[in-house]
Amino acid sequence: MHKIFKVTLLLLLLIKPAFSQEETDSETAHAPLKTKGLNLGLYIGSYFANKYTAKLYDGYGFNMNGERNNFENSFMYQKIVMEYGGGYGQVDLVAQALGVQHGEWTFNESDMPVNMRYAPAFLIGLNGRYSVDAKNAILLNLNVAKLNVTGNFTIVTLPPTNSTQINTAIKTCAIKGTEQRLFLQLGYQRLLGESEKVNFILEGGLHMTLAKFDKNEILIGDGLLIDLTSYYYQPGYPAYQVRKPVGVGFGAFAGMGVNFNVNELCRIQLLYNPTYEGVNIGPDPKFKFQHALGIRIFYNF
């Protein structure tokens, strides 16, 4: 991902002369774009993932066979109750974070997260376009995104021992995760209309997504941050030497938008791109829609 950012910076430096040329050379600025040739450029946009695979970050985790854990074996139960909650005679750090005494809180399966969802993500990439003629082109796009997953879970605090208080209190806590996705697209683009400056765009083709589970954490109270991914490949947890979910999924992409021919060296495209794909991360992948909005800036060679 760092390499991609370096290359995109170089592209911006290459594209800049195209805009300065428009201001200094009116004859070149009004020259038409080449009808054939290679365009390379930068894509910047927003990515909106559906919530189907967000359930991977709900704290249950997987066993060595890749099967979803039950509640007693879940990563959250092991961390909250057994490791940080005073299990095995250890200090009850959960009680301290909640401001109660040991034994004055409970965590059961009904408290597990059920509302996991992805936040809109920043999407960036390198896009290639080979113009067959003035209207038709072949696309090859490589984009990346880092997704944040958010949700909530609860812990119930009990009345203090020997207290006349009878009501329990529900404490809402945060759970979050991160995921990396790399997208590869091969497709066809058609410019509509007869204008040499502004055209509508239609495009579509094959789509591939490499998705990788990155991190999963919970926050209890104001400061007890617990890493649920410590079970993956950690020597201290021999029973949970499981692999982080990662996989490649395939599908199709489409697109529509507007193309602006700035000058003979530069074109700008504003796009809406839905994809229909199976993100192959975790068990039971299903085909679902994802969405992206962005801008492409092409340099014409």
C-alpha positions in Angstrom: 0.0 0.0 0.0 2.9 2.4 0.8 4.4 1.7 -2.7 1.0 2.6 -4.3 1.0 6.0 -2.5 4.5 6.7 -3.7 3.6 6.0 -7.3 0.4 8.1 -7.1 2.5 11.0 -5.8 4.7 10.6 -8.9 1.6 10.6 -11.1 0.4 13.8 -9.6 3.7 15.4 -10.4 3.4 14.2 -14.0 -0.1 15.4 -14.4 0.6 18.9 -13.1 2.4 20.0 -16.3 -0.8 19.1 -18.2 -2.8 21.7 -16.2 0.0 24.4 -16.4 0.2 23.8 -20.1 -3.5 24.7 -20.5 -2.8 28.1 -19.0 0.3 28.9 -21.0 -0.3 27.4 -24.4 -3.8 28.1 -25.7 -3.1 26.3 -29.0 -2.2 23.0 -27.2 -5.0 23.4 -24.7 -7.6 23.4 -27.5 -6.0 20.5 -29.3 -8.1 17.3 -29.3 -7.1 14.2 -27.4 -5.5 11.3 -29.3 -8.1 8.8 -30.5 -5.8 5.9 -29.8 -3.2 5.3 -27.1 -2.5 4.6 -23.5 -3.8 6.6 -20.5 -2.4 6.1 -17.0 -3.9 7.9 -14.0 -4.9 8.2 -10.4 -8.2 7.2 -8.9 -9.4 8.8 -5.6 -12.8 8.1 -4.1 -15.0 6.7 -1.4 -15.9 3.0 -0.9 -19.1 1.8 0.7 -19.0 -1.9 1.7 -22.1 -3.8 2.6 -22.2 -5.2 6.1 -22.4 -8.9 5.3 -18.7 -9.7 6.1 -18.6 -7.3 9.1 -19.9 -10.1 11.3 -16.4 -11.6 11.2 -15.4 -8.9 13.7 -18.2 -9.7 16.2 -15.7 -11.2 18.7 -16.5 -14.9 18.3 -13.5 -15.8 16.2 -12.7 -19.1 14.6 -11.1 -22.4 15.7 -8.2 -24.2 14.0 -10.6 -25.8 11.5 -11.9 -22.4 10.4 -15.2 -22.9 12.2 -17.0 -20.2 14.1 -16.5 -20.5 17.9 -19.4 -20.9 20.3 -19.8 -18.4 23.1 -17.7 -20.2 25.7 -14.8 -20.5 23.3 -15.3 -17.1 21.7 -12.4 -14.7 21.8 -14.5 -12.1 23.7 -15.5 -14.5 26.4 -12.0 -15.8 26.9 -10.6 -12.2 27.1 -13.3 -10.5 29.1 -14.3 -13.2 31.6 -11.2 -15.5 31.8 -8.2 -13.3 31.2 -9.1 -9.7 32.1 -12.2 -10.5 34.3 -10.5 -12.2 37.3 -10.4 -15.7 35.9 -7.8 -18.1 37.2 -7.4 -15.9 40.3 -6.1 -12.9 38.4 -6.9 -9.2 39.0 -10.3 -8.2 37.7 -9.3 -5.5 35.3 -12.8 -5.4 33.8 -14.3 -4.5 37.2 -11.7 -1.7 37.6 -12.5 -0.3 34.1 -16.3 -0.3 35.0 -15.8 1.2 38.4 -17.3 -1.8 40.3 -16.0 -4.6 42.5 -15.2 -8.1 41.4 -18.4 -10.1 41.1 -20.5 -7.1 40.4 -20.7 -7.5 36.7 -21.8 -10.2 34.2 -21.1 -10.9 30.5 -23.2 -13.5 28.6 -24.1 -14.4 25.1 -26.9 -11.8 24.9 -24.3 -9.1 25.4 -22.3 -10.1 22.3 -22.2 -7.6 19.3 -25.0 -7.8 16.8 -24.7 -4.5 14.9 -21.3 -4.7 13.2 -21.0 -2.5 10.1 -18.3 -1.0 7.9 -17.7 2.8 7.8 -17.2 4.5 4.4 -13.6 4.1 3.4 -11.0 6.0 1.4 -10.3 4.4 -2.0 -7.2 5.1 -4.0 -5.5 3.4 -6.9 -3.7 3.3 -10.3 -6.0 3.1 -13.3 -5.0 2.3 -16.9 -7.0 3.0 -20.1 -6.1 2.0 -23.6 -8.2 3.9 -26.2 -9.1 1.7 -29.2 -10.6 4.7 -30.9 -12.3 8.0 -29.8 -15.2 6.3 -28.1 -14.1 2.8 -26.9 -11.4 1.8 -24.4 -10.1 -1.1 -22.4 -9.7 -0.6 -18.7 -7.3 -2.1 -16.2 -7.7 -0.8 -12.6 -5.8 -1.5 -9.4 -7.4 0.1 -6.3 -6.9 -0.4 -2.5 -8.9 0.5 0.6 -8.6 0.0 4.3 -11.9 -0.5 6.0 -13.0 0.2 9.6 -15.6 -1.9 11.2 -17.6 -0.6 14.2 -20.2 -2.0 16.6 -21.2 -2.2 20.3 -21.6 -4.8 23.0 -22.8 -4.6 26.5 -21.7 -5.6 30.1 -24.3 -5.7 32.9 -23.2 -4.3 36.3 -25.0 -5.6 39.4 -25.9 -3.7 42.6 -23.1 -3.8 45.2 -23.2 -6.5 47.8 -25.5 -5.7 50.9 -26.9 -2.7 48.9 -30.6 -1.9 48.9 -30.3 -1.1 45.2 -32.1 -3.7 43.1 -31.6 -2.4 39.5 -28.8 -3.5 37.2 -27.1 -1.2 34.8 -26.2 -1.9 31.2 -22.8 -0.6 30.1 -22.3 -0.1 26.4 -18.8 -0.7 25.1 -17.2 -0.4 21.7 -15.8 -3.1 19.4 -13.9 -2.3 16.2 -11.9 -3.9 13.5 -9.9 -3.1 10.3 -9.7 -4.9 7.0 -7.6 -4.4 3.9 -9.0 -4.9 0.4 -7.2 -4.8 -3.0 -9.3 -4.6 -6.1 -8.3 -5.6 -9.7 -10.6 -4.8 -12.6 -10.5 -5.6 -16.3 -13.2 -4.1 -18.4 -14.6 -1.9 -21.3 -15.5 1.7 -21.3 -17.7 3.6 -23.8 -17.9 7.4 -24.2 -21.3 8.6 -25.3 -22.2 11.7 -27.3 -20.4 13.7 -30.0 -18.8 16.4 -28.0 -15.0 16.6 -27.9 -15.0 18.1 -24.4 -17.7 16.4 -22.3 -19.1 12.9 -22.6 -21.2 10.5 -20.6 -19.5 7.2 -19.6 -20.7 3.6 -19.4 -18.3 0.8 -18.4 -18.2 -2.7 -17.0 -16.1 -5.8 -16.7 -14.6 -8.4 -14.4 -13.8 -7.7 -10.8 -11.5 -9.4 -8.3 -11.1 -8.6 -4.6 -8.3 -9.7 -2.2 -9.6 -9.2 1.3 -7.5 -9.6 4.5 -8.7 -9.5 8.1 -6.4 -7.1 9.9 -7.3 -6.3 13.5 -10.1 -6.7 16.0 -10.3 -4.8 19.4 -12.7 -4.0 22.2 -12.8 -1.0 24.5 -14.2 -1.4 28.1 -14.8 1.7 30.1 -12.6 4.6 29.3 -9.3 2.9 29.0 -9.2 -0.9 28.9 -8.3 -1.8 25.3 -8.2 -5.5 24.5 -6.7 -6.9 21.3 -8.8 -9.9 20.2 -6.4 -10.8 17.4 -3.7 -11.8 19.9 -5.0 -15.4 19.4 -3.8 -15.4 15.8 -0.3 -16.9 15.5 0.6 -16.1 19.1 2.9 -18.6 21.0 1.0 -17.9 24.3 -2.2 -19.3 22.9 -1.4 -22.8 21.5 -5.1 -23.7 21.4 -5.9 -20.8 19.0 -3.1 -21.0 16.4 -5.7 -20.0 13.8 -5.1 -18.1 10.6 -6.4 -14.6 10.0 -9.2 -14.8 7.5 -8.0 -13.9 4.0 -9.3 -14.8 0.5 -9.8 -13.9 -3.1 -13.3 -13.3 -4.5 -14.6 -12.6 -8.0 -17.5 -10.8 -9.5 -18.3 -8.0 -11.9 -18.2 -4.2 -11.9 -20.1 -1.5 -13.7 -19.8 2.2 -13.9 -21.4 5.4 -15.1 -20.3 9.0 -15.0 -19.0 12.0 -17.0 -15.7 12.4 -18.9 -14.0 15.8 -19.3 -11.3 16.2 -21.9 -9.2 19.0 -20.3 -6.5 19.1 -23.0 -4.5 16.8 -25.2 -2.5 15.5 -22.2 -5.2 15.1 -19.5 -8.8 13.8 -19.1 -10.8 13.7 -15.9 -13.7 11.3 -15.2 -16.3 11.5 -12.4 -17.7 8.0 -11.7 -20.2 5.9 -9.7 -19.0 2.2 -9.7 -21.1 -0.6 -8.2 -19.7 -4.1 -7.9 -21.4 -7.4 -7.5 -19.1 -9.9 -5.9 -18.4 -12.5 -3.3 -15.9 -11.2 -0.8 -14.2 -14.5 0.0 -13.2 -13.8 3.7 -14.6 -16.1 6.4 -17.1 -18.9 5.9 -20.1 -18.9 3.6 -19.2 -16.0 1.2 -22.2 -14.6 -0.7 -22.5 -12.3 -3.7 -23.4 -8.8 -2.6 -23.3 -5.3 -3.9 -20.6 -2.8 -2.9 -20.5 0.8 -4.1 -17.8 3.5 -4.9 -17.8 7.1 -5.9 -14.7 8.8 -7.2 -12.6 10.7 -9.7 -10.0 9.5 -12.2 -7.3 11.8 -13.5 -5.7 10.3 -16.7 -2.4 11.3 -18.3 -2.3 10.6 -22.0 0.9 9.2 -23.5 
